Amino acid sequence: MKFNNILLIFALLLIVEASKVKFELANFSEISELQQTAYGKNLLETIMTTVKTGGNISKVKELLDELLFKLNKEQDKADLKWTSDINDLTESINKLKNQIDKLVTTILNLKAERNNFLKLEKGVIKNLSQYKKQLITNRKEIKDLKANRQKDKDNYKKAEDDHMDIINAVSVVTEELKKLIGSISGKNKPTTVEEISQEKRDKLYATFLEITKEDKEAAEFIEMATSADQDSLKTLMFLLNKLKLSAERSFNADKGAEKKSKKSYIHLLSFLKQDDKLLNKMITTAKRNLKKYKIKIVTLNFKIASKTNLKKSKLSGRKSKLKERDLKQIQYKHEKEERTSERKTIKKLQHIVKHRLESMSKYLSDKTN
């Protein structure tokens, strides 16, 4: 009801301004449609104010033309700004996408490099364990080798002493037995040979004892030697020489075995020491590499974390830019729709002013005439 009164006042003011004569208005339904929008209401009030302050139809037309021109300029400006904004945002979004793609590739490469160093680290740790175990084994072998060598050495010394005792004893006995050849203690002894003295028997006994190591056996040997006939004595001497030769051969065999043992000991000891030296060198290198790999892994972990955080930041930035673009697009479309609506309102009023009010003026002019 209030708005209808406003329209009536608006119409009357226009009529008075145009002709100063009262008459009934025709159809103002088009003006009534404008009340559906806030802009339409405000615009009507503005026009009414213009009329009240002494404006006429020309002023109203100028006002509407100016408003339409302003709307078109604002839309042009908004279009330019939107084009600029959308280009800048699209460029920023694409730039962020490229940066994110590069970061993804970089992170994958860093992880691959880290995995490689993790494998190297695992291999070095395994090798270190093997080197240390081998070093322990080598040291045990060296210890056992030295113990066995000392045992061989001791055995050889004992065998040497035993063999030399036998060889020396047999040599002495043989020399003594040579003196029994032709002795009266033997059968078929010569009549010119005197009986062997007790001192010689004792000396011979002591020598036999060196060979037999038993008193009884030494006594029996003396009895056999002094009571044997000449042929048996020669046979006994032959057997003793054979025993000496066997002892010498056995001693030479032991000597060869000792030489071989010593040579093998020197060779194995040298090999084990060289192996220990090489193992220690490999352990030192492995420890140095392990330290280097650990530092590299820590560095790569830091880089991966840094690049991952940067990627998250870039993703967040890109998401923000996409949201900003969507919001600006919504705002732009909304403002454009508002301007389009406002433009339609102005054009409707222009149509009314141009056709309706001019027709009314013509009607009033005809009536006046």
C-alpha positions in Angstrom: 0.0 0.0 0.0 2.8 2.3 0.9 4.6 1.6 -2.3 1.5 2.2 -4.4 1.2 5.6 -2.7 4.8 6.3 -3.7 4.1 5.4 -7.3 1.1 7.6 -7.3 3.1 10.6 -6.0 5.8 9.8 -8.5 3.2 9.9 -11.3 1.5 13.0 -10.1 4.9 14.8 -9.8 5.8 13.9 -13.3 2.4 15.1 -14.6 2.6 18.4 -12.7 6.1 18.9 -14.0 5.0 18.2 -17.5 1.8 20.0 -17.9 0.6 21.5 -14.5 -2.8 19.9 -15.3 -4.5 17.0 -13.4 -5.6 13.8 -15.1 -6.0 10.1 -14.4 -2.9 7.9 -15.0 -3.1 5.0 -17.4 -1.3 1.7 -16.7 1.7 1.8 -14.4 2.0 -2.0 -14.0 5.6 -2.0 -15.4 6.7 0.4 -12.6 5.0 -1.8 -10.1 7.2 -4.8 -11.2 10.3 -2.9 -10.1 9.3 -3.2 -6.4 10.4 -6.8 -6.5 14.1 -5.7 -6.2 15.8 -3.5 -3.6 17.7 -1.8 -6.4 14.4 -0.9 -8.2 12.9 0.6 -5.1 16.0 2.7 -4.4 16.2 3.8 -8.0 12.5 4.9 -7.9 13.1 6.8 -4.7 16.1 8.5 -6.4 14.0 9.5 -9.4 11.3 10.8 -7.1 13.9 12.9 -5.2 15.1 14.3 -8.5 11.6 15.3 -9.5 10.9 16.8 -6.1 14.0 18.9 -6.3 12.9 20.5 -9.6 14.0 17.9 -12.1 12.0 17.1 -15.2 11.8 14.2 -17.7 15.1 15.2 -19.3 16.8 15.1 -15.9 15.3 11.7 -15.2 16.6 10.5 -18.6 20.0 11.9 -17.9 20.1 10.2 -14.5 19.1 6.8 -16.0 21.6 7.2 -18.8 24.3 8.1 -16.3 23.5 5.1 -14.1 23.5 2.7 -17.0 26.8 4.1 -18.3 28.3 3.7 -14.8 27.0 0.1 -14.6 28.5 -0.7 -17.9 31.9 0.9 -16.9 31.8 -1.0 -13.6 31.1 -4.3 -15.5 33.9 -3.6 -18.0 36.3 -2.8 -15.1 35.1 -6.0 -13.3 35.6 -8.0 -16.4 39.1 -6.7 -16.8 39.9 -7.4 -13.1 38.4 -10.8 -13.3 40.4 -11.6 -16.4 43.6 -10.4 -14.7 42.8 -12.2 -11.4 41.9 -15.5 -13.1 45.1 -15.3 -15.2 47.2 -14.6 -12.2 45.5 -17.3 -10.1 45.8 -19.8 -12.9 49.4 -19.0 -13.4 50.0 -19.3 -9.6 48.1 -22.6 -9.5 49.9 -24.1 -12.5 53.3 -22.9 -11.0 52.5 -24.5 -7.7 51.4 -27.7 -9.5 54.7 -27.8 -11.4 56.6 -27.2 -8.1 54.6 -30.0 -6.4 55.3 -32.4 -9.3 59.0 -31.6 -9.1 59.0 -32.1 -5.3 57.3 -35.4 -5.7 60.0 -36.5 -8.2 62.7 -35.1 -5.9 61.3 -36.9 -2.9 61.1 -40.2 -4.8 64.7 -39.8 -6.0 65.8 -39.0 -2.4 64.0 -42.0 -1.1 65.6 -44.2 -3.7 69.0 -42.8 -2.9 68.3 -43.4 0.8 67.2 -47.0 0.2 70.5 -47.6 -1.7 72.5 -46.3 1.3 70.4 -48.3 3.7 71.3 -51.4 1.7 74.9 -50.4 1.7 74.7 -49.8 5.5 73.1 -53.3 6.0 75.8 -54.9 3.8 78.7 -53.1 5.7 77.2 -54.2 9.1 77.0 -57.8 7.8 80.6 -57.6 6.5 81.9 -56.1 9.7 80.3 -59.0 11.7 82.0 -61.5 9.4 85.3 -59.7 9.5 85.3 -59.7 13.3 84.3 -63.4 13.5 87.1 -64.3 11.1 89.5 -62.2 13.1 88.6 -64.1 16.2 88.9 -67.4 14.3 92.3 -66.4 13.0 93.6 -65.5 16.5 92.4 -68.8 17.8 94.1 -70.6 14.9 97.3 -68.7 15.6 97.1 -69.6 19.3 96.5 -73.3 18.4 99.2 -73.1 15.7 101.7 -71.8 18.3 100.7 -74.5 20.8 101.0 -77.3 18.2 104.3 -75.9 17.1 105.6 -75.9 20.6 104.3 -79.4 21.1 106.1 -80.5 17.9 109.2 -78.7 19.0 109.2 -80.4 22.4 108.5 -83.8 20.8 111.3 -83.3 18.4 113.7 -82.3 21.2 112.7 -85.4 23.2 113.0 -87.6 20.1 116.4 -86.0 19.3 117.7 -86.7 22.8 116.3 -90.3 22.7 117.8 -91.0 19.3 121.1 -89.4 20.1 121.2 -91.4 23.3 120.7 -94.6 21.4 123.1 -93.7 18.6 125.8 -92.7 21.1 125.2 -95.7 23.3 125.3 -98.1 20.4 128.5 -96.5 19.2 130.1 -96.9 22.6 128.8 -100.5 23.0 130.0 -101.4 19.5 133.5 -100.0 20.3 133.5 -102.0 23.6 132.3 -105.2 21.8 135.1 -104.9 19.4 137.4 -105.3 22.3 135.7 -108.7 23.1 136.7 -110.1 19.8 139.3 -112.8 20.8 138.5 -112.4 24.5 138.7 -115.4 26.9 135.1 -114.7 27.7 134.1 -116.0 24.4 134.1 -119.5 23.0 137.2 -120.7 21.0 139.0 -117.8 22.6 142.8 -117.5 21.8 145.1 -118.7 24.6 147.1 -115.4 24.6 144.0 -113.2 25.5 143.4 -112.4 29.1 140.0 -112.4 30.7 138.1 -109.0 30.5 138.4 -106.9 33.6 135.5 -106.1 35.9 136.0 -102.4 35.1 135.3 -103.1 31.4 132.2 -105.1 32.3 130.9 -102.2 34.4 131.5 -99.7 31.6 129.8 -102.0 29.1 126.9 -102.5 31.5 126.4 -98.7 31.9 126.4 -98.3 28.1 123.9 -101.1 27.7 121.8 -99.5 30.3 121.6 -96.3 28.2 120.1 -98.4 25.4 117.7 -100.6 27.3 116.9 -98.3 30.2 116.4 -101.5 32.3 118.9 -103.0 34.7 117.9 -106.6 34.1 118.0 -106.2 30.3 121.4 -104.5 30.6 122.7 -107.4 32.7 121.4 -110.0 30.3 122.9 -108.1 27.4 126.3 -108.1 29.2 126.0 -111.8 29.9 125.1 -112.5 26.3 127.9 -110.3 25.0 130.6 -111.7 27.3 129.6 -115.3 27.0 128.9 -115.3 23.2 131.3 -117.0 20.8 133.1 -115.0 18.2 130.5 -115.6 15.5 127.7 -114.6 17.8 129.6 -111.6 18.9 130.0 -110.4 15.3 126.2 -111.1 14.8 125.5 -109.0 17.9 127.7 -106.2 16.7 125.9 -106.3 13.3 122.5 -106.1 15.0 123.7 -103.2 17.1 125.0 -101.4 14.0 121.6 -102.1 12.4 119.9 -100.6 15.5 122.1 -97.5 15.2 121.3 -97.2 11.6 117.6 -97.5 12.3 117.9 -94.9 15.0 119.8 -92.6 12.7 117.1 -93.1 10.0 114.4 -92.5 12.6 116.2 -89.4 13.8 116.5 -88.1 10.2 112.8 -88.7 9.7 112.0 -86.8 12.8 114.4 -84.1 11.7 112.6 -83.9 8.4 109.2 -83.9 10.1 110.5 -81.1 12.4 111.7 -79.1 9.4 108.3 -79.6 7.6 106.5 -78.6 10.8 108.6 -75.5 11.2 108.1 -74.6 7.5 104.3 -75.2 7.7 104.2 -73.2 11.0 106.0 -70.2 9.4 103.8 -70.4 6.3 100.5 -70.6 8.2 101.6 -68.1 10.8 102.6 -65.6 8.0 99.3 -66.3 6.2 97.2 -65.8 9.3 99.0 -62.6 10.2 98.6 -61.3 6.7 95.0 -62.2 6.8 94.6 -60.4 10.1 96.3 -57.4 8.7 94.0 -57.4 5.7 90.9 -58.0 8.0 91.9 -55.1 10.2 92.3 -52.9 7.2 88.9 -54.0 5.9 87.3 -53.4 9.3 88.8 -49.9 9.4 87.5 -49.2 5.8 84.1 -50.8 6.7 83.8 -48.6 9.8 84.7 -45.5 7.9 82.1 -46.4 5.2 79.5 -47.2 7.8 80.0 -43.8 9.4 79.8 -42.1 6.0 76.6 -44.1 5.1 74.9 -43.2 8.5 75.7 -39.5 7.9 74.4 -39.7 4.4 71.2 -41.5 5.6 70.6 -38.8 8.3 71.2 -36.1 5.7 68.8 -37.7 3.2 66.1 -38.2 6.0 66.4 -34.5 6.7 66.1 -33.6 3.0 63.1 -35.9 2.6 61.4 -34.4 5.6 62.2 -30.9 4.4 61.0 -31.5 0.9 57.9 -33.3 2.2 57.0 -30.4 4.4 57.6 -28.0 1.5 55.3 -30.2 -0.6 52.6 -30.0 2.0 53.0 -26.3 2.1 52.8 -26.1 -1.7 49.7 -28.3 -1.7 48.1 -26.1 1.0 49.0 -23.0 -1.0 47.5 -24.5 -4.2 44.4 -25.5 -2.4 44.1 -22.0 -1.0 44.6 -20.6 -4.5 41.9 -22.9 -5.9 39.6 -21.8 -3.2 40.4 -18.2 -3.8 39.7 -18.6 -7.5 36.4 -20.3 -6.8 35.3 -17.6 -4.4 36.4 -14.9 -6.7 34.5 -16.6 -9.6 31.4 -16.9 -7.4 31.7 -13.2 -6.4 32.3 -12.1 -10.0 29.3 -14.0 -11.3 27.2 -12.8 -8.4 28.1 -9.1 -9.0 27.7 -9.6 -12.8 24.2 -11.0 -12.2 23.4 -8.1 -9.9 24.6 -5.6 -12.5 22.7 -7.4 -15.3 19.6 -7.2 -13.1 20.3 -3.5 -12.4 20.8 -2.8 -16.0 17.5 -4.4 -16.8 15.8 -2.3 -14.2 17.3 0.9 -15.6 16.3 -0.1 -19.1 12.8 -0.7 -18.0 12.6 2.7 -16.4 14.1 4.3 -19.5 11.5 2.6 -21.5 8.8 3.9 -19.2 10.1 7.4 -19.2 10.6 7.5 -22.9 7.4 5.9 -24.0 4.9 6.2 -21.2 5.7 9.6 -19.8 6.2 11.1 -23.3 2.9 9.7 -24.3 1.3 11.2 -21.2 2.9 14.5 -21.9 1.6 14.4 -25.4 -1.9 13.5 -24.0 -1.8 16.4 -21.6 -0.5 18.7 -24.3 -3.4 17.8 -26.5 -5.9 18.3 -23.7 -4.4 21.6 -22.8 -4.7 22.7 -26.4 
